[in-house]
């Protein structure tokens, strides 16, 4: 099955369903990201980070969160960031693009299209969660990395040995590169110039994207990171000493690679 074999009604239904799935995944990711705590954050769930009071539930409703009133705490008047609505909208845009990309590459696929879409859709949702947590807490959680690593290896080992080879090669290249950078940074600066969480994320992305698409993920993540960093420096929002979590750029590069390169499944 490919995009060309679908009737107009089937195509419309499929893409509408993918948009709905994207909004649903965005809501789930926002709920989970909102429950992450660190040393500086004591609130959990859909709560105000200033006073801890519940935020309007409409904040997590797709598109409704763009209204300032739906993000404003009724207790202290503090307005939450646009992270929740932007992330939901992003996944609602990514999912139909991902479906179209998979349908266009169907002739070279080893697994059923719906299975490939499910795997890559979950991967995009996980990367969105990692993006949100790293952006707000500067953390890459082990619980977001290790279970996904094991699940990907298990799926490939059971159903597609060729995919497993591509995945392991991607892991060696991307994970190995970041492990090398981590070691060099520690030797040169006697401290973690690169976070160990970024190394773990590199291992996961290497498995997710595989060879040869991991090269595009690496390049796109680096370019996106450089562009945003230069923009923030130019606007005076950040300085050369400002810490910018690199995991957000790695996750973005990985999603772009999924959208632009043929699936290895």
Secondary structure, 3 states (H helix, E strand, C coil): CCHHHCCHHHHHHHHHHHHHHHHHHHHHHHHHHHCCCECCECCCCCECCCCCCECCHHHHCCCHHHCHHHHECCCCCCECCCHHHHHHHHHHHHHHHHHHHHHHCHHHCCCCHHHHHHHHHHHHHHHHHHHHHHHHHCCCCHHHHHHHHHHHHHHHHHHCHHHHHHHHHHHHHHHHHHHHHHHHHHHHHCCCCCCHHHHHHHHHHHHHHCCCHHHHHHHHHHHHHHHHHHHHHHHCCCCCCCCCCCHHHHHHHHHHHHHHCCCCC
